Amino acid sequence: MLKAGIIGCGGIANGKHLPSIRDLGEAELVAFCDLIPERAEKAAKEYGTADAQVFTDYHDLLKLELDVVYVCTPNRSHCPITVDALHAGKHVMCEKPMALNYEEAMKMVKASEETGKLLTIGYQNRYRPDSQYLKAECEAGVLGDIYFAKANAIRRRAVPTWGVFLDEYQQGGGPLIDIGTHALDLTLWMMNNYKPKYAVGTVYHKLNNDTGTANAWGDWEPEKFTVEDSAFGFVVMENGATIMLQSSWALNTLDVEEAKTVLCGTKAGADMHEGLRINGVNHSRQYVLKPNLDAGGVAYYSGKNETPGLAEQRAFIRAVKGEGELTVLPRQAAVVTRILDAIYESGRTGRPVYFDQEEC
C-alpha cells in the first residue's frame, strides 16, 4: 500500500479523488491538509486511516514519509505546492488546469524532470469509454491526418457559484481555464499534436451583471463574477491543422456540450454529439458508425464501466509502482496551458499570439 496525502479537501477532492483512491484500494490516505481545518478533519474521518494526520499548512504535510501527494487547491497555488511536493520527494497528481500560465506550468515540468518524480494532471475525460475508443481509432489511423477539430465546453446556464470559481485572482480565469481546458486536452490528445503555431482569442464578460439568471446553481453575485462568462479560441498548429475552442458557463445557446471533441481527418471524421459517432466513406457510400460502449453483453450479467476518476487513479498509481506509464504527461498538459494562456492574451490585446517553439 502506498502512503498518500491530499492538499485541498474541497469539492474536487471529495467528488473525485478521495472516493477513487478508496475504491482502488492501492493507497492509504494518511495526511489531509486544508486552510479550513474542519474540511480536512471531515475528509480524514471519512477517507483516512485511523491515525491520519490533519494540517492547515501544506509544508507540514510534506515533511511526512509519503509516496504520493494530490494537489486539489485553487489554481493559483497549483505551481508552488506541486514544485514543493516534487522536491520533497513525492510523486504528484495535480488537478487541472496545470497552472495559471505557461511559465508556471514549465516550472512544474522542470521540477518533475529534475527530481525524477512523476507528475500528472487531472484530465479524467481521457478515461471515458468514448474517449478511449476514439483514441484507439486515431492511433490505428482510421481518421487519417486530422487537420480540423473543435474542442467544445459549452454550458447554457451553469456558472459555479461556490468556492473561488468566480475569483480571477485565485483561478486565473473562468470557463476557458476551468472546462475549456478539458475539451482542449482531449482534442490535442486525439490529434497527438502538441505544436501550436499561433492562436487568436476573444474573451467576453457579457452576462456577468445579469440577475434572475436561471442558473443551475442559483444566481451569481455580479460584483464577485470577475472572470469571463465565455471565451473562444482559434488555434493553428505548426502542421497547418486548425482547432476551434469554445467555452462558456453562460451563453444564450441550445448547442450545449462539455468536454467533447469533433475531429475531421483525411480518411474519416468523428464527433461526440450523440454518443461517439465516426463518419466516412466505404465502397463509395457514406457511413456513420456508432460503437456500443456499454459494458456487459450477456443476459444474466450487466457490467458497468468504471468511472473516469477510478481509471485515472489506477493509471497514476500503477505508474508510481512502475507497473505502467502515465496517461497524462506533464509536457502535454503544459501545452494545454500554453494555448489557454495565449487565448487570454489575444483576448486582452486583440492580436494573435505566436508561439516560440524553442521554449518547449
Secondary structure, 3 states (H helix, E strand, C coil): CEEEEEECCCHHHHHHHHHHHHHHCCEEEEEEECCCHHHHHHHHHHHEEEEEEEECCHHHHHCCCCCEEEECCCHHHHHHHHHHHHHCCCEEEECCCCCCCHHHHHHHHHHHHHHCCCEEECCHHHHCHHHHHHHHHHHCCCCCCEEEEEEEEECCECCCCCCCCCCHHHHCCCHHHHHHHHHHHHHHHHHCCCCEEEEEEEEECCCCCCCCCCCCCCCCCHHHCCCCCEEEEEEEECCCCEEEEEEECECCCCCCEEEEEEEEECCEEEECCCCCEEEEEECCEEEEECCCCCCCCECCECCCCCCHHHHHHHHHHHHHCCCCCCCCCHHHHHHHHHHHHHHHHHHHHCCCEECCHHHC
